[in-house]
């Protein structure tokens, strides 16, 4: 779900009661699930291309452009990105524009809970994380961008210092778990599944 806006009532004029979520496309399924199950009909969603996950240097400008594009139509805009490798630039841009964003370094942290992740991160420096989205899109977002489809011998260079793949499961899906375990095997890593649910993402959206 890239560059698409989803609204319940086709709102086009500024409406202080509606909130626009500008999100990473990798979070679209989860955001819509939370919105629908909780009846948060005041939340509209526009997604930026999920492939920006692989190009964090482009995220800040893309978010800034989206905010400027939609600012006139919404009384409140919320950015559903964490820092995501921008080195603090996204947070600075959001503060400058007067919009809020999800706290934390990346989606792996807010799914697990930022405080929990911070406590365990040092002990898991050799862990490679996947979410539901990244398990589904493993080839497109991991295997192929790293050239492992063409040069599998590069696997040791990229992943030789990792010891395990941690699958942070947002949903209880046996098929996804099996695929995540297969991803770990392809990378030559141990496998651990953690059911995180939606973590701090649910909390952040509930506050809106």
C-alpha positions in Angstrom: 0.0 0.0 0.0 2.1 2.8 -1.3 1.1 6.5 -1.8 -2.6 5.7 -1.2 -5.0 7.5 1.1 -7.7 5.5 2.8 -10.7 7.4 4.3 -14.0 6.4 5.6 -16.0 9.3 4.3 -14.0 11.0 1.6 -13.1 14.0 3.8 -11.3 16.6 1.7 -11.7 19.8 3.7 -9.9 20.5 6.9 -11.7 18.7 9.8 -10.4 19.0 13.3 -12.1 15.7 14.3 -10.2 13.6 11.8 -6.6 12.4 12.1 -4.4 11.6 9.2 -1.8 8.8 9.7 1.2 9.1 7.4 2.8 5.7 7.7 5.4 3.3 6.3 3.7 1.0 3.9 5.2 -1.9 5.9 2.8 -1.0 8.7 -0.4 -0.7 6.6 -1.9 -4.1 7.3 -1.3 -3.7 11.1 -2.7 -0.1 11.2 -5.8 -1.1 9.3 -6.4 -4.1 11.6 -6.1 -1.9 14.7 -8.3 0.8 13.3 -11.0 -1.7 12.3 -11.1 -3.8 15.4 -11.2 -0.8 17.6 -13.7 1.2 15.5 -11.3 4.2 15.2 -13.3 5.6 12.3 -11.7 9.1 12.7 -8.3 7.8 11.5 -7.4 8.1 7.9 -4.3 6.5 6.4 -1.8 7.4 3.7 1.2 5.2 3.2 4.6 5.9 1.8 6.4 3.2 -0.2 7.6 0.4 2.1 10.8 0.1 0.2 12.0 3.3 1.9 12.8 0.7 4.7 15.9 0.1 2.6 16.7 3.7 2.0 16.3 5.6 5.3 18.1 8.6 3.9 15.0 9.3 1.8 12.4 8.9 4.6 12.5 12.4 6.1 12.0 14.2 2.8 9.2 11.8 1.8 7.4 12.4 5.1 7.9 16.2 4.9 6.4 16.2 1.4 3.4 14.1 2.6 2.7 16.4 5.5 2.8 19.5 3.3 0.5 17.8 0.8 -2.2 16.9 3.3 -1.8 19.6 6.0 -4.7 21.8 4.7 -7.2 18.9 4.9 -6.5 17.7 8.5 -6.6 19.3 11.9 -4.1 16.7 13.1 -1.4 14.6 11.4 0.4 11.7 13.1 3.5 10.2 11.5 3.7 6.4 12.0 7.4 6.0 11.7 10.0 5.6 14.4 13.5 7.1 13.7 14.0 4.2 11.2 17.7 5.0 10.6 17.3 8.7 9.9 19.7 9.7 12.7 17.2 11.9 14.4 16.4 13.9 11.2 12.8 12.6 11.0 12.1 13.6 14.6 13.6 17.1 14.0 11.5 17.5 10.9 8.3 16.5 12.7 9.0 18.9 15.5 9.6 21.7 13.0 6.3 20.9 11.2 4.4 20.5 14.5 3.4 16.9 14.0 3.7 13.9 16.3 5.4 10.6 15.5 5.8 7.2 17.1 8.7 7.2 19.6 11.5 4.7 19.4 14.4 3.8 17.1 12.6 1.5 14.7 9.5 -0.8 14.3 11.3 -3.8 16.0 11.5 -1.7 19.1 7.9 -0.4 19.2 6.5 -3.8 18.4 8.3 -5.4 21.3 7.8 -2.3 23.4 10.5 0.4 23.4 11.4 0.0 27.0 11.6 -3.8 26.8 13.7 -3.6 23.6 16.1 -1.1 25.2 16.7 -3.4 28.1 17.5 -6.4 26.0 19.2 -4.8 22.9 22.7 -5.1 24.3 22.3 -8.8 24.9 20.8 -9.3 21.5 23.4 -7.5 19.4 23.8 -10.6 17.2 20.0 -10.9 16.5 18.4 -10.2 13.1 14.8 -9.2 13.4 11.8 -9.8 11.1 8.2 -8.7 11.5 5.1 -10.2 9.8 5.6 -7.8 6.9 9.3 -8.7 6.4 8.6 -12.4 6.6 6.0 -12.0 3.8 8.3 -9.8 1.8 11.6 -11.5 2.7 12.8 -12.0 -0.9 11.9 -8.5 -2.0 13.2 -6.6 1.1 16.1 -8.8 2.3 17.3 -11.6 -0.1 17.2 -9.7 -3.4 18.4 -6.2 -2.3 21.4 -7.8 -0.7 22.2 -9.7 -3.9 21.9 -13.1 -2.2 19.7 -14.4 -5.1 22.6 -13.8 -7.4 25.6 -14.3 -5.0 24.6 -16.6 -2.2 28.3 -16.7 -1.1 27.7 -13.2 0.3 25.6 -14.6 3.0 28.6 -15.1 5.3 29.7 -11.5 4.8 26.3 -10.1 5.7 25.2 -12.5 8.4 28.4 -14.1 9.7 28.2 -12.1 12.9 24.6 -12.9 13.6 23.6 -15.9 15.6 19.8 -16.0 15.4 16.8 -14.7 13.6 14.1 -13.3 15.9 10.6 -13.3 14.4 8.5 -10.7 16.1 5.0 -12.0 15.3 2.2 -9.5 15.2 -0.4 -12.3 14.4 -0.6 -15.9 15.4 -0.2 -17.4 11.9 1.4 -20.9 11.7 2.1 -20.4 8.0 4.0 -17.2 8.7 5.9 -18.9 11.5 7.0 -21.7 9.2 8.1 -19.2 6.6 10.1 -17.2 9.2 11.8 -20.4 10.3 12.6 -21.1 6.7 14.1 -17.6 6.4 16.3 -18.3 9.3 17.5 -21.6 7.7 18.3 -19.7 4.5 20.5 -17.3 6.4 22.1 -20.0 8.5 20.8 -18.6 11.7 19.1 -20.0 14.8 15.4 -19.2 15.1 13.3 -17.7 17.8 9.6 -16.6 17.6 8.2 -14.0 19.9 4.6 -13.1 19.8 4.7 -9.3 20.3 1.3 -8.4 18.9 1.2 -4.7 18.0 3.1 -3.5 21.0 3.5 0.3 21.3 2.0 0.8 17.9 -1.4 0.0 19.4 -0.8 2.3 22.4 0.3 5.2 20.2 -2.8 4.9 18.0 -5.1 4.6 20.9 -3.9 7.9 22.2 -5.3 9.6 19.0 
